[in-house]
Amino acid sequence: MAMEVTQILLNAQSVDSTVRKHSEETLKQFQEQNLPGFLLSLSGELANEEKPVDSRKLAGLILKNALDAKEQHRKFELVQRWLSLDMAVKAQIKTCLLQTLSSPVPDAHSTASQVIAKVAGIELPQKQWPELIGSLLSNIHQVPAHVKQATLETLGYLCEEVSPEVVDQDQVNKILTAVVQGMNAEEANNDVRLAATRALYNALSFAQANFNNDMERDFIMRVVCEATQSPEVKIRQAAFECLVSISSTYYEKLAPYIQDIFNITAKAVKEDVEPVALQAIEFWSSICDEEIDILEDFGGDFTADSDVPCYYFIKQALPALVPMLLETLLKQEEDQDQDEGAWNLAMAGGTCLGLVARTVGDEIVPLVMPFIQENISKPDWRQREAATYAFGSILEGPSPDKLTPLVNVALNFMLTALTKDLNSHVKDTTAWTLGRIFEFLHGSTVETPIITPANCQLIITVLLQAMKDAPNVAEKSCGALYFLAQGYEDMGASSPLTPYFQEIVQALLTVTHREDAGESRLRTAAYETLNEVVRCSTDETAPMVLQLAPIIMTELHQTLEGQKLSSYEREKQSELQGLLCGCLQVIIQKLGASEPTKFVFMQYADQIMNLFLRVFACRNATVHEEAMLAIGALAYATGPDFAKYMPEFYKYLEMSLQNFEEYQVCAVTVGVVGDVCRALEDKILPYCDGIMTQLLKDLSSNQLHRSVKPPIFSCLGDIALAIGENFEKYLMYAMPMLQSAAELSAHTSGADDEMVEYTNLLRNGILEAYSGIFQGFKNSPKTQLLIPYAPHILQFLDSIYMEKDMDDVVMKTAIGVLGDLADTLGSNASSLIQQSLSSKEFLNECLSSDDHLIKESAEWAKLAITRAISV
């Protein structure tokens, strides 16, 4: 069955593309014609010590990719395919893999480790390959160090692939014993020790029972802490990574160790190389994340039922932790502002300082202010930048009362620095800090305004000036202006920005045309800021927004004129098209919101729609998404007149609903179908067969990302609401789908938070569909068509009420559906309603809710029920 694949595998890595393509084809054919033979050949190649390392490595990789894929549906197919292979074939492949673990060639045994873990990920949950863990553990006592190393690597990967409940506690104990022994300082071989430390990182989620046992936990913690002192950098880094993981997985077990950990981390931050020091800071950031979550969840008052109390580790460590973090701010890198992916000690320290501020609030301020005052005017740029960064980092968390007086003193200083400081780093951080001031301490909710008629003009002048600076400084200045505009969002009729509106818009457009606008995300930032300035503008500036429309339209038009572009240029152009569509969307929403401007704006509607349709002709998902959203806004603004665009638009609508691969496009399109339904009402009817067919197909597909399904259900409700009793012909298809989804979403017991959140989204979508259908059929002679479905819908409401895990949004929609059902079916449903739990306990619970939206919905439902029952 197997065949000689060495040469084909070597050719597949050839520099000559013809040779490479030919051998890729050969491999593909072999796989399709004879899968068992193909997999056997690869595992034989990987295990054969006489073969070249390159062919062995590729054989292992192809084997791995035959077992796993990123896309869920593809992964499912591969798992099924492996499970259905002949037992003897699988046994032979597994023997080859285990044999390769003893290979002295690192690339071979390391690849085999990964493949074994993938097979284990498929088989262990099926109760197959029970002897695997035992045979790996017996390898640990082998003499050659490389065998030990490969085995520990395999155990690590295995813990990554398999969920803890699949492995019984006895085996978990043995794995942990082997791993912790391998980490021990007595282990002479560094490769073994490193593999063991990395394996522990993956095995931590299995160690629940062990961490509950004081003695075992002490032992594990001791070994991890000792490993942070290893002479080998990679081992120290891996040990700190374990500590970071322990800090979030076992936060509540840390109290006895926290002082020692502080000493270890402080020493690493001060003296160790950057990769290790970064992990040491990450430990404290992770503790902050845990404490912020606990304090948010329980608002500080710990009742007996809260899962994990807050140990206030950060508060206790403050006096030592803050100076340690401030010290790191002085370790900047020369070019960190230019490099988008930059991450270094100073950035990690500042990020951690920001999290500390969010964890402890006001208490951080007196610990940081002396550092700022001491360094803010120093001749060395590093000191000025560090002081500014420290200030910007602590602006979220402490109360406005504590910060406002400080900001009032600092503001003029910052504006001067942004104009006059000679160092680009300092300007960059200053602009960022101004943005943070405007984000957290400026807006309708803040009592003492920081921006006053006295300083408003200066602030705008300085920011517009800084937009001409280096791209990174200009980008941060756009960001500051973004938050400045956002703070005036709820100002009503008049905004302090109105007198400067024209000047601001002009400056932002100028930025978008800069030669270097492609650097530091500058162009994107400028458009995002322009959108925010338009979105938060008042009626006074509407005429100027109207003048902006043709300018942006012309720019979009220019990107659509056919010129030959390289793939890089095309990507940049798609990005620009997306930004321009986003900008037009905001302009449409702004001008469509009030009658006078809407009337004038309609002169552009045809041209704009035409531009959007031309954008669809370019194949790019991000742009499609932006154009779709903008069309949704246009439909909302034009109302019934949108019907004239439907014949042309419909094919793109249908195409986007079929786009499973780029599921975000599909999701956005589903939303736009809702917008179009609301705009056209029954004028959408001619297109409903096509749309409904596609939506029902989407719902039954297992290839479409699950996040798109809740909005599709809501969309069915939008369609029913738009076409009323004409929805009759879809009931026989839509109702069973709603019913089976409702049954699935009714019971969530034992689900994790993410699943509960998704289930609530799903329930809400289903309920919105029911609501639209009931409202659509109201007052129609055909309402009796819905009577057969009422018992199931009431049962659904009862069962989600019994589960007790619905969020407020679902609660409001659910009680609304009860009202819609009573309102539409009237006396036909009165006995059913009276038998249901929902009409009594659930309704009463909603009537006494603190949430006024739930209460309103419940009062309306009560009225509808009373009417239905009294008839």
ZAZA-534670 format. One record per residue (C-alpha): residue in one letter; x, y, z. Coordinates in steps of 0.02 Angstrom, whole numbers, plus 50000, padded with zeros to 5 digits. Example, Ala and Ser with C-alpha at 12.3 -4.5 7.8 and 13.67 -1.06 7.14 Angstrom:
! ZAZA-534670
A506154977550390 S506844994750357 
//
This chain:
! ZAZA-534670
M500005000050000 A501375012250046 M502515019449913 E504205027949898 V503865046349935 T505595053149979 Q505975061049811 I504235068249790 L504345076349963 L506055083649924 N505425090149755 A503945098449843 Q505245109749926 S506205113249765 V506685130849713 D506065126949537 S504195130549535 T503815118049394 V504615103849493 R503745109749650 K502015110749571 H502195093749489 S502625085049653 E501235094249746 E500025087549615 T500725069849635 L500495070649825 K498725077149804 Q498265062949685 F499045049849797 Q498045056549945 E496405056549846 Q496635039349768 N497315029849916 L497195038750083 P497745024050195 G499265020950085 F499655039450081 L499625041150272 L500635025150295 S501965031250173 L502115047750266 S502235039850439 G503515027450370 E504535041750298 L504475051250463 A505045035950562 N506445030750444 E508155036050514 E508995033750344 K507935046950258 P508455065250236 V507835076950373 D506905088250250 S505795074550182 R505455067750357 K504945084750422 L503765088150276 A503015070650290 G502585074550471 L501835091450427 I500725084250291 L500195070650412 K499735083850541 N498725093850414 A497775078050368 L497105077650547 D496675095650584 A496095111850502 K495655129450558 E493875129550488 Q492675120050600 H491755110750461 R493385105350379 K494085099550546 F492505089250575 E492725080850405 L494545076450441 V494115069150611 Q492755058350536 R493935052950398 W495265047350523 L494005038250633 S493355028450484 L495085022050432 D495475003650454 M496054999550632 A497624990450571 V498155005350466 K497945017250612 A498895005550728 Q500355004850606 I500395023950589 K500365026050778 T501785013650800 C502845023550676 L502455039650768 L502915032850940 Q504495025350867 T504995042450794 L504985050050970 S506625040751000 S507435048250845 P509025058050881 V508525070550743 P507655085350831 D506565090150680 A505905072350667 H505485069250849 S504765086550871 T503595084450721 A503075067250783 S502605074950951 Q501385086650866 V500605072950759 I500385061250909 A499475075151001 K498315077950852 V497885059450845 A497615059351034 G496465074451015 I495365064050900 E495485046950984 L495545049751173 P493805058051179 Q493165042451084 K493945031151218 Q495215024851091 W497115023251112 P496965020751301 E498755014351314 L499525030451242 I499845040051403 G500545024651489 S501775021351349 L502325039551346 L502615039351533 S503675023651521 N504795033351400 I505185046251533 H506375034151618 Q507355031351457 V509195035151466 P509465045851309 A508985063751352 H508235067351180 V506925053651208 K506445061351373 Q506355078551292 A505265072451147 T504105063451266 L503865078751378 E503545089051221 T502215076551169 L501385077051341 G501335096051328 Y500535095951155 L499335082451211 C498715093251355 E498455107251230 E497395096351113 V496345086651237 S495115093851363 P495425089551547 E493865078851572 V494505066251444 V495995060951550 D495645052551718 Q496395059851876 D497585045351903 Q498405048451734 V498405067351763 N499375064451924 K500645053851833 I500855066651692 L501105080751818 T502355070351917 A503365066951759 V503295085151704 V503755092351873 Q505185079951892 G505835085251722 M505795103551779 N506755100251937 A508425108951963 E509215091551979 E508825088451794 A510535090551714 N509945092251533 N509295109551487 D508305103451336 V507355091451448 R507065104751579 L506415117051449 A505245104151371 A504585100051545 T504285118351588 R503355121351425 A502355105551453 L501825111551626 Y501155127451545 N499925116851443 A499565104651585 L499035118051711 S497205117251661 F497255098651708 A497945102051881 Q496345107951968 A496345093752096 N498215095552125 F498095114152159 N496735110552286 N497965099652383 D499135110652488 M500625099052480 E500555096152293 R500245114552258 D501725119652366 F502815107452271 I502265113552098 M502465131852148 R504195128552219 V504785120052061 V504085133951951 C504895147552058 E506565138252055 A506465136951866 T506345155951855 Q508125156151924 S508855144051795 P510465149551708 E509585146051541 V508575161051472 K507255150651383 I506895140651542 R506715156551645 Q505535163751515 A504485147751508 A504405147151699 F503755165051707 E502485160551573 C501885146751691 L501725159451831 V500685170951720 S499525156551678 I499395151451862 S498955169451907 S497365168651804 T496935150151823 Y497265148652010 Y497145166752070 E496275161552231 K497705149952279 L499105162952267 A499065171452438 P500445160952522 Y501645163752376 I501325181752326 Q502755189452426 D504025177352353 I503335180052178 F503495198852201 N505335196852246 I505665185452097 T504745196651973 A505545212752039 K507275205252019 A506875199351842 V506175216251790 K507725224951856 E509095213251800 D508525200151675 V508495200551485 E506955208051402 P505975192151355 V506045186551538 A505715203751612 L504195205851499 Q503415189851570 A503785195651747 I502785211651715 E501435201451628 F501165192151793 W500595208251877 S499555213651727 S498675196951738 I498345199151925 C497595216251885 D496465208451754 E495835195751881 E495505208852015 I494685221051894 D493495207051840 I493085202052019 L492795219952075 E491705223551922 D490685207551946 F490325210052129 G490515228752146 G491665226252295 D490385218952414 F490805200752433 T489365189752474 A489495171452516 D488995166252341 S490375175152247 D491515161852174 V493165170252207 P493455184152333 C494655198252292 Y496295196552387 Y496825214452347 F498575208552298 I498855224352195 K498325235852336 Q499535227052454 A500965227452329 L500685245752277 P502105254052374 A503385242352295 L502515238352130 V502255256252068 P504095261652085 M504625245651997 L503455249551851 L503955268051842 E505765262451828 T505355252451670 L504615267751584 L506375274451563 K506895259451457 Q506165265351292 E506815260051122 E507375273150997 D506155268650858 Q504675261050951 D503435273950886 Q503745269550704 D503545250950726 E501725245550739 G502045228850821 A503315235750945 W503255228851121 N504615232051248 L504925234451432 A504345252551438 M502715248651346 A502365233351454 G502705243651611 G501555257651556 T500185245251510 C500335237051680 L500315254051766 G498685257851675 L497935241551737 V498525245251914 A497645262151904 R496035253451851 T496225241051994 V496555253052139 G495885269852077 D496355285452176 E497695277052280 I498915276452134 V498935295252105 P500055300852251 L501275286752209 V501495292452029 M501405311452040 P503155314052116 F503935304151972 I503005315051846 Q503475331451930 E505285326251945 N505505320751763 I504305330851656 S505535345251621 K507195335651620 P508405338651476 D508475319951435 W507015315451320 R506845298351403 Q506375306451568 R505135318451489 E504335304551389 A504235292651539 A503405306151646 T502125309751510 Y501795291151483 A501555288651671 F500275302651674 G499325296051524 S499305278551597 I498415283151759 L496975293051683 E495755278351682 G495285271951855 P495505286351977 S493995297752004 P493785313851903 D493825323452069 K495565316852101 L496205319551923 T495365335651864 P496435347751968 L498015338951906 V497435339151726 N497025357651736 V498815361051787 A499545348951658 L498505353851506 N499435369651454 F501085361151486 M500575346851370 L499965358551234 T501645367551239 A502595351151233 L501595345251082 T502065361150990 K503835364451049 D504675348651116 L506125344151004 N505905325451025 S504675315650920 H504425302151056 V503915315251182 K502685323051058 D501965306051015 T501645301751198 T501005319251235 A499695318151097 W499205300751160 T499015307651337 L497935322151277 G496835309151191 R496685299751356 I496235315951448 F494845319351323 E494265301151325 F494065299451513 L493865316951584 H492875326451453 G491045324251407 S489275327151466 T489495315651618 V490985325251691 E490485338651815 T491945350751802 P492355353751619 I494195353051574 I493905361351407 T493235378951426 P492875393451308 A494545400251368 N495625385451310 C494575377351172 Q495335387351030 L497115384251088 I496805365451101 I496125364650923 T497515375550853 V498845364550933 L498045348150876 L497825354050696 Q499625360050696 A500235343250763 M499325334550621 K500675341350507 D502035333150614 A502855316050586 P501565302450543 N501585294450717 V501325311250804 A499985316250678 E499085299650703 K499015301850893 S498415319850869 C496985313750759 G496565301750900 A496525316051026 L495365326050912 Y494255310550895 F493945310151083 L493795329051091 A492355328150965 Q491575313051049 G491455322451214 Y490285335051133 E489125321751064 D487635325451178 M487805344351173 G486115346851087 A485965362250977 S487645370450994 S489395363251011 P490985372851053 L491765364650899 T490515372650779 P491555388450742 Y493045377350697 F492085364050601 Q492615369550426 E494435371350479 I494475354250565 V493695345150416 Q494905353650297 A496405349050405 L495865330850414 L495605329850225 T497335337250202 V498055323650315 T497235309950209 H498175316750057 R499885317150139 E501225307650043 D501645298050202 A499845294950259 G500125276250235 E501305275950386 S500775273750567 R498945270550515 L498845289450485 R497595289350342 T496435277550434 A496535288150592 A496135303950495 Y494575296350415 E494005288750580 T494185305850661 L493285314450516 N491845302150538 E491755305650724 V491805324650697 V490365323050573 R489395310850682 C489485322250834 S489135338350738 T487545348450765 D486215355050647 E487155371450631 T488535363250532 A487385352750420 P487685363950267 M489555360450283 V489245341650297 L488225343250139 Q489735351150051 L490815336750111 A489725323650024 P490255327349843 I492085328649896 I492075311049970 M491055304649822 T492355311349701 E493745302849799 L492825286249796 H492495288549610 Q494365291049580 T494805274649666 L493615265649548 E494385272049387 G495295257249310 Q497155258649324 K498345243949327 L498935241149505 S500145229449592 S499365218449725 Y500095229449863 E499355245149783 R497695236249761 E497665231749944 K498025249849993 Q496665255649873 S495385243449946 E495805250250117 L495475267850053 Q493825262749972 G493275255050137 L493695271150230 L492765281850102 C491215270650109 G491265272050298 C491365290850284 L489895291550164 Q488895280750283 V489125293450423 I488675307850306 I487095298750249 Q486565295450429 K486905313450479 L486005321650333 G484605308950327 A484165312150509 S483305328950485 E482025333450351 P482795349650279 T484525342250246 K483785325650190 F482805334350053 V484375342849983 F485445327450006 M484285316549901 Q485005324549744 Y486565313749775 A485685297449815 D485745290149639 Q487575294149615 I488055287249786 M487105271149757 N487935269449589 L489655271349671 F489245257949801 L488695245849666 R490335248749575 V491265245149737 F490425228049742 A491195223949575 C492905224449661 R493255208249753 N493705213149930 A492805207750088 T493195222750198 V492595234950065 H491015224850035 E490635225650219 E490845244550225 A489845247250065 M488455235950131 L488335245750294 A488265262050195 I486865255150085 G485915250550243 A486045268750298 L485495274550125 A483975263050130 Y483495270050299 A483675287950234 T482775285650067 G481355274850134 P480125268150004 D481105276949865 F482485264049889 A481415252049785 K482145259249624 Y483875252649671 M483305235049710 P483375227349534 E485205232149520 F485665229249704 Y484785212649727 K486115201749643 Y487455208549761 L486305205949908 E486055187849859 M487915185349827 S488375192149998 L487095181050085 Q487985166250005 N489685171850066 F490035158750200 E491915160950191 E491935179350238 Y490545177350363 Q490665195350426 V490055200950254 C488615188750268 A488175195050443 V488195213350391 T487115209250239 V485825200650348 G485715216950446 V485505226850285 V484065215550230 G483235221250392 D483575239650349 V482875237250174 C481315228650243 R480995243350358 A481255255550215 L480215246650082 E478905237750187 D477825227550066 K478795233949915 I480095220849961 L478865207049917 P479525203249740 Y481235199149814 C480655189049964 D480685171749885 G482515173649842 I482985181350009 M482005168650112 T482745153950014 Q484495160450048 L484185164150233 L483445146850264 K484935139150173 D486105149250283 L485225143150439 S485365124850394 S487185125950340 N488505119450459 Q489845129050363 L489205146250411 H489985153650568 R488765152050712 S488805170650753 V487795174450596 K486315163650647 P485505174750781 P485395189950664 I484635178750528 F483215174050645 S482915192450686 C482915195850500 L481485183450474 G480505194350594 D480945210050494 I480315201850335 A478695195950417 L478415213450486 A478695221050313 I477575209450211 G476255205150342 E475075190850298 N476045187750137 F477275178650251 E476005164450251 K476905154350118 Y478525154350220 L477745148550383 M477925130150343 Y479805132350317 A480225145550447 M479215139250595 P480005121750609 M481735129850600 L481295142050736 Q480565127850838 S482105116750830 A483265131350866 A482155136251013 E482265118751085 L484165118951070 S484325135951152 A483115132751294 H484305122151397 T486065127951435 S486475118751596 G488335116351619 A488825128251478 D490275140351496 D490045159351496 E490415161051312 M489105147951269 V487805155851383 E488135172551298 Y487915164751126 T486335155551181 N485595171951238 L485985179951070 L485145165050987 R483605166051099 N483455184551065 G483535181750876 I482195168150886 L481075178950994 E481275193850877 A480725182550734 Y479155177050830 S478805195050875 G478925200950693 I477815186650634 F476445190150764 Q476485208850731 G476485206050543 F474915195250551 K473995206550672 N472225211650614 S472355199950465 P471015186850431 K472445174250425 T472945175550608 Q472215158350644 L473665150950543 L474755155050693 I473675146250824 P474505129050801 Y476195136750843 A475635145451003 P475845130551124 H477635128051072 I478065146551085 L477315147651260 Q478255132051310 F479865140151246 L479525155651352 D479195144751504 S480765134451482 I481945149351463 Y481125156951616 M481465140851712 E483305140651658 K483585157151750 D485065162351644 M484335174651519 D485045192151510 D484025208251514 V483915209751326 V483135192451310 M481985195851457 K481295211351373 T481065202751204 A480295187251285 I478985196651383 G478645206751224 V478305190651127 L477055185451262 G476175201951233 D476245200351043 L475525182751052 A474075188551162 D473825204151057 T473765195050889 L472855179050937 G471675186751066 S470355175151137 N471005160751028 A472485159251145 S471715164151311 S471635146651387 L473415142551328 I474065158751403 Q473205155551568 Q474025138451581 S475765145251551 L477025149851684 S477565164951585 S475905173851602 K476035173051791 E477745171451875 F478795177851730 L477635192451697 N477615197251881 E479505196451890 C479635208051739 L478325220051809 S479385222651964 S481025224351865 D482215239051896 D482515240051709 H481225252351644 L481265244551469 I480815227451538 K479475235251648 E478705244751501 S478695229051395 A477885219251537 E476535232251567 W476075231651384 A476035212551389 K474925212851543 L473695224151453 A473675212851299 I473405197351406 T471995205551503 R471145210051339 A471375192551268 I470705183951423 S469215195251450 V468505193151274 
//
